[in-house]
Amino acid sequence: MKLLRNLGDHHHNMKVLRHKEGELLLPRRRLVTFNFEEYGPCPKCKEWMVLNSSISNHQKTCPVKSTDYHKGSTIIQIGILTGKVKTTGSKRMVKEVLPSMKRDKFAEICMNDHPCIGRRLVHEKH
C-alpha cells in the first residue's frame, strides 16, 4: 500500500515541479525552511525525501530492499528522475570529441550510450 501511495505522490510532485506551482506531498517536511530543490524521490520506491540528509536513513527502511543502494548513484538517479541531470551529451562533446575518436569498440560503446557521453548536472542560477 505504501508503494502505491508513494507512486501517486511522485506523479503529483513531478507535476508540481513541471508547472512550478502547487505543493509537494512529503512524508516529512522541515519546520523552519522549505526549498523544493532539496527534495527528490527514491529511485526504488518513489518516496520523496530531503536529498542530502535522508538518503542513508531511507536506504535502511526502503520498502524495496536493494543491495546496490549507494548514496552517490542514488543522487544521480534522483537527478535524472527530476530532470536536474541531463542524459544527453553537451554540444561540444558531440561535435568535437566523438567525431575525433578512433573507431573501435570503445568509441562505438560511447557513441551509443547517452548517459556515458553526457551525464552533466544542470543547475541554472536565476
LUMKOL-75203 format. One record per residue (C-alpha): x, y, z. Coordinates in Angstrom, 2 decimals. Last residue first. Example, Ala and Ser with C-alpha at 12.3 -4.5 7.8 and 13.67 -1.06 7.14 Angstrom:
% LUMKOL-75203
+---------+---------+---------+
:       X :       Y :       Z :
+---------+---------+---------+
:   13.67 :   -1.06 :    7.14 :
:   12.30 :   -4.50 :    7.80 :
+---------+---------+---------+
***
This chain:
% LUMKOL-75203
+---------+---------+---------+
:       X :       Y :       Z :
+---------+---------+---------+
:   18.19 :   32.53 :  -11.74 :
:   21.04 :   30.07 :  -11.40 :
:   20.85 :   27.05 :  -13.66 :
:   21.82 :   23.76 :  -12.09 :
:   22.02 :   21.26 :  -14.91 :
:   24.30 :   18.45 :  -13.93 :
:   26.07 :   16.58 :  -16.67 :
:   25.83 :   12.95 :  -17.53 :
:   26.52 :   13.25 :  -21.23 :
:   28.60 :   10.80 :  -23.09 :
:   28.15 :    7.73 :  -20.89 :
:   24.49 :    8.52 :  -20.18 :
:   23.84 :    8.53 :  -23.96 :
:   25.46 :    5.15 :  -24.62 :
:   25.59 :    4.63 :  -28.38 :
:   28.55 :    6.88 :  -29.12 :
:   30.46 :    5.68 :  -26.08 :
:   30.00 :    1.99 :  -26.92 :
:   31.11 :    2.54 :  -30.51 :
:   34.13 :    4.52 :  -29.34 :
:   35.17 :    1.68 :  -27.02 :
:   34.76 :   -0.95 :  -29.76 :
:   37.00 :    0.98 :  -32.13 :
:   36.73 :    3.95 :  -34.44 :
:   39.38 :    6.29 :  -33.05 :
:   37.64 :    9.29 :  -31.53 :
:   37.69 :   12.62 :  -33.37 :
:   33.98 :   12.54 :  -34.23 :
:   33.05 :   11.94 :  -30.57 :
:   35.13 :   14.76 :  -29.12 :
:   34.28 :   17.77 :  -31.25 :
:   30.60 :   17.96 :  -32.21 :
:   29.00 :   15.59 :  -29.65 :
:   31.18 :   16.71 :  -26.74 :
:   30.82 :   20.39 :  -27.68 :
:   27.04 :   20.12 :  -27.91 :
:   26.88 :   18.53 :  -24.44 :
:   25.87 :   14.92 :  -24.33 :
:   22.42 :   13.75 :  -23.35 :
:   21.47 :   12.26 :  -20.01 :
:   20.52 :   15.54 :  -18.38 :
:   20.58 :   15.73 :  -14.60 :
:   18.12 :   18.06 :  -12.84 :
:   15.19 :   16.45 :  -14.68 :
:   13.51 :   15.07 :  -11.55 :
:   14.09 :   11.40 :  -12.40 :
:   17.63 :   12.08 :  -13.69 :
:   18.56 :   13.95 :  -10.53 :
:   17.12 :   11.15 :   -8.39 :
:   19.25 :    8.64 :  -10.30 :
:   22.32 :   10.83 :   -9.75 :
:   21.56 :   11.08 :   -6.01 :
:   21.11 :    7.30 :   -5.85 :
:   24.44 :    6.76 :   -7.61 :
:   26.21 :    8.81 :   -4.96 :
:   24.32 :    7.34 :   -1.97 :
:   24.82 :    3.71 :   -2.95 :
:   21.99 :    1.15 :   -2.99 :
:   23.03 :   -1.99 :   -4.86 :
:   21.78 :   -4.36 :   -2.14 :
:   18.13 :   -3.50 :   -2.64 :
:   15.04 :   -3.69 :   -0.45 :
:   12.00 :   -2.00 :   -1.95 :
:   10.18 :   -0.94 :    1.24 :
:   13.04 :    1.48 :    1.99 :
:   13.85 :    1.41 :    5.72 :
:   17.65 :    1.14 :    5.72 :
:   18.09 :    3.10 :    2.48 :
:   15.88 :    5.86 :    3.92 :
:   18.40 :    6.58 :    6.66 :
:   21.23 :    6.99 :    4.15 :
:   19.09 :    9.13 :    1.82 :
:   17.70 :   11.45 :    4.49 :
:   20.35 :   14.16 :    4.96 :
:   21.45 :   15.04 :    1.45 :
:   18.27 :   14.58 :   -0.56 :
:   15.45 :   15.55 :    1.79 :
:   12.81 :   12.96 :    0.96 :
:   10.20 :   11.88 :   -1.58 :
:    9.10 :    8.23 :   -1.62 :
:    9.43 :    6.86 :   -5.18 :
:   10.06 :    3.23 :   -4.01 :
:   13.29 :    2.41 :   -5.91 :
:   14.55 :    5.70 :   -7.35 :
:   13.83 :    7.43 :   -4.01 :
:   12.19 :   10.70 :   -4.97 :
:   13.67 :   14.21 :   -4.57 :
:   13.84 :   17.12 :   -2.16 :
:   16.35 :   19.94 :   -1.68 :
:   15.07 :   21.71 :   -4.81 :
:   11.67 :   22.14 :   -3.13 :
:   13.15 :   24.56 :   -0.61 :
:   11.42 :   24.67 :    2.77 :
:   12.64 :   26.47 :    5.86 :
:   11.99 :   26.00 :    9.58 :
:    9.64 :   23.04 :   10.01 :
:   11.31 :   20.59 :    7.68 :
:    8.82 :   18.29 :    5.99 :
:    8.12 :   14.62 :    6.46 :
:    6.07 :   12.14 :    4.38 :
:    6.04 :   14.64 :    1.51 :
:    3.41 :   15.78 :   -0.99 :
:    4.85 :   18.81 :   -2.77 :
:    2.55 :   21.82 :   -3.00 :
:    1.43 :   23.66 :   -6.10 :
:    3.23 :   25.69 :   -8.70 :
:    6.38 :   25.29 :  -10.74 :
:    4.41 :   23.64 :  -13.58 :
:    6.97 :   20.88 :  -14.16 :
:    7.95 :   20.60 :  -10.48 :
:    4.30 :   20.42 :   -9.32 :
:    3.57 :   17.76 :  -11.96 :
:    6.57 :   15.77 :  -10.72 :
:    5.19 :   16.06 :   -7.18 :
:    1.77 :   14.69 :   -8.23 :
:    3.33 :   11.71 :  -10.04 :
:    5.56 :   11.02 :   -7.03 :
:    2.64 :   11.26 :   -4.57 :
:    0.76 :    8.64 :   -6.60 :
:    3.83 :    6.38 :   -6.72 :
:    4.45 :    6.82 :   -2.98 :
:    0.82 :    5.93 :   -2.19 :
:    1.09 :    2.75 :   -4.30 :
:    4.40 :    1.84 :   -2.64 :
:    2.88 :    2.36 :    0.83 :
:    0.00 :    0.00 :    0.00 :
+---------+---------+---------+
***
